[in-house]
Amino acid sequence: MREPKRLKIETVLAVHDLESGRVLSQPIARPKHAAYDNPSDARISMELFLTELLERDGASTRAAFSLPAGDIGIQHVEVELPNARALVGAPLSFSMPCVVLPHRRAHWVLVLPLAMTVYVGRQESLEQVVASEAKRLLGALEPDAFTRLGYFCAKSTRLERMTVSVRRRPVPGDGAKTLRRKLDRAHVRRRALQTLHAVGRQVRAHDVRGPEPVGMRDALTTFSALLKAHDKPQPRRSVVIVAPQGCGKTTLIHAWLRAHPDRWLFATSVAQLIAGMSSLGQWQERIKRVMEAAETLDAVLWLDDLRDLMGDRSGAFDLAGAIRPWLDEGRVRLVSELTPEAADLFATRQAGLFSSMHPLRLESHGPREATTALLRCVEYARKFEPDRPALAEDAIPTVIELTDRFVPYRTFPAKAVQLYEELRATAERQHVHDQQRLTREHVYESFSRSTGVPAFLLRDDRAWRSERATEHLRRRIVGQDAAVAAVVDALAVVKAGLSPGDRPLASFLFVGPTGVGKTALARALAELVFGSEQRLARFDMSELSGPDAAERLLRGVGGSEGRLTSIVRREPFSVVLLDEIEKAHPSVFDLLLGVLGEGRLTDARGRTAFFHNVILVMTSNLGT
């Protein structure tokens, strides 16, 4: 027997916004039914309830709930409270929200707080008739103080339309059993929804904010095809999005949800899945319930970081082993994100689970795509955030240029958008006028303050004052005029843009006896160029004279990060001082060839540390 087609019923809800932030939602066809919760959950609960109610009841109920898309509106009517003068010594009235339904040339009016329906003729005053009837009913009911307080609970009232999809009743036969199965299915779906809400947050299309993504059309098409819901039973696929940080992994998921607003998407984490569970079988039962709920609703589970499944090496929580069978059998859809380095590590440690998911790789964008993305962000902000400072369009190339040159560890478009958001936040803290445009001057000033890069290196219109630099260094270093002049000349070359862009900003070798000011000159250089002596990272090379010296600089000790690479990644704008370089092991000199020649080093974890914005200083007292 063919599955009967579904019937779509358009109905109207009255939604009362309460002071607590929650809402009270009730169908105007039967106001006695209500759902009390936050706005999104109240709507979901009401939709599930009405689906069950309309599938259970007959055609008359469906006809009552089916309201035409006519001029149904909300109107507030002032109603005087009977006996108010005796209670408070003065007349007291309050505004009652009423739903007005046109009927030929007259109106039917539903007074929501009283659940009372009033007919208003074509020549009658709606406010007078409703106020009179409501006052008469209140006088007959004589409500107590608590009931009267309920008339004032709503901050505002609005109408929302809802489409309820119900199954048509099958042609005679096993009607009771069919109805029982429908009720059972509705109950199971309601329990599944409660389970998923307990361990995650439902992400809805209307919750997604921001402009349309750039350069993701092909990736979105592939992602949508992998998560496509089929009418016929087919294995459900899981996807892991592999891309560098800031390439748009989360943006891709949001774009998919915008294109498929009717799909269920729940964001969760490993911590939420096992919260409050011990290792004695409780967490396994919860994982089973969550997976069954996701299978029932065909919901997509969005795990924020797949690396958390590698976290517990004791074996107490083998979450990967508990989840993998559901993915292997194609019963649940799981979506997660990983960087390329994390994906390689995960594929090694959890090869079985990784093979159950389809890897979707995203490429990083270039300056052109980043410019388009930033322009869309600016246009979106002007339209939807008019009360915040806006970036001038002629300042966009400056943002792209600065982040491309001085922010090597992040990718486009994220690093450009992040600088843009930091710029707006800084402007708001400084009480910049809402309508003022943030110009190139604001961009340079904010970037220089946050990174420590001096303005004369960022801007071509700022001249390099050799006399001031010489005076600054001579105040700190006495009797080393030749060395100070050499340092100032090297910085002038950097300012002129004549130094190679793929090497450190400048490289110096200070040679002289102990106490002549080699280290002091490096500190003064850090203060001159980067604004603070704290921008100096000093390495005592006498501690790196052993055969493991290069290993310690790159790999660290006990699985930690390498000493040199970690500092440069953390402080890309700094002076790196290698003190007493002649005492270092020969392997360190081989390591420095990569720094001086290519301006970068790759550590044991495969991450690259760039020295393009570093001033490298080596000192030695050899031969003195």
URLIN-V671275 format. One record per residue. OMEGA is omega as a letter, one per 30 degrees, with the letter a starting at -180 (NA if undefined). Layout:
OMEGA, OMEGA
This chain:
a, l, a, l, a, a, l, a, l, l, a, l, l, a, l, l, a, a, a, a, l, a, l, a, a, l, a, l, l, a, a, l, a, l, a, a, l, a, a, a, l, l, l, l, a, l, l, a, a, l, l, a, a, l, a, a, a, a, a, l, l, l, l, a, a, a, a, a, a, a, l, a, l, l, l, a, l, a, l, a, a, l, a, a, l, a, a, l, a, l, a, l, l, a, l, l, a, l, a, l, l, l, a, l, l, a, l, a, l, l, a, a, a, a, a, l, a, l, a, a, a, a, a, l, a, a, a, a, a, l, a, a, l, l, l, a, l, l, l, a, a, a, l, a, a, l, l, l, l, l, a, a, a, l, l, a, l, l, l, l, l, l, a, a, a, l, l, l, a, l, a, a, a, a, a, a, l, l, l, l, l, l, l, l, l, l, l, l, l, l, l, l, l, l, a, l, a, a, a, a, l, l, a, a, a, l, a, l, l, a, l, a, a, l, a, a, a, l, l, l, l, a, l, l, a, a, a, l, a, l, l, a, l, l, l, a, l, a, l, a, a, a, l, a, l, a, l, l, l, l, l, l, l, l, l, a, l, a, a, a, a, a, l, l, a, l, a, l, l, l, l, a, a, a, l, a, l, a, a, l, a, a, l, l, l, l, l, l, a, a, l, l, l, l, a, a, a, a, l, l, a, l, a, a, a, a, l, l, l, a, a, a, a, a, a, a, l, a, a, l, l, a, a, a, a, l, l, a, l, a, a, l, l, l, l, a, l, l, a, l, l, l, l, l, a, l, l, a, a, a, a, a, a, l, l, a, l, l, l, a, l, l, l, a, l, a, a, l, l, l, l, a, a, l, l, l, l, l, l, a, l, a, a, l, a, a, l, l, a, l, l, a, l, l, a, l, l, l, a, a, a, a, l, a, a, l, a, a, l, a, l, g, a, a, l, l, l, l, l, l, l, l, l, l, l, l, l, l, l, l, l, a, a, a, a, l, l, a, l, l, l, a, a, a, a, a, l, a, a, a, a, l, a, a, a, l, a, a, l, a, l, a, l, a, a, a, l, l, l, l, l, a, a, l, a, a, a, l, l, a, a, l, l, l, l, l, a, l, l, l, l, l, l, a, a, a, a, l, l, a, a, l, l, l, l, l, a, l, l, a, l, a, l, l, a, l, a, a, l, l, l, l, l, l, l, l, a, a, a, l, a, l, l, l, l, l, a, l, l, a, l, l, a, a, a, a, l, a, a, l, a, l, a, a, a, a, l, l, l, a, l, a, a, a, a, a, a, l, a, l, a, l, a, l, l, a, l, a, a, a, a, a, a, l, a, a, l, l, l, l, a, l, l, l, a, a, a, l, a, l, l, a, a, l, l, l, a, l, a, a, a, a, a, l, a, a, l, l, l, l, a, l, a, NA
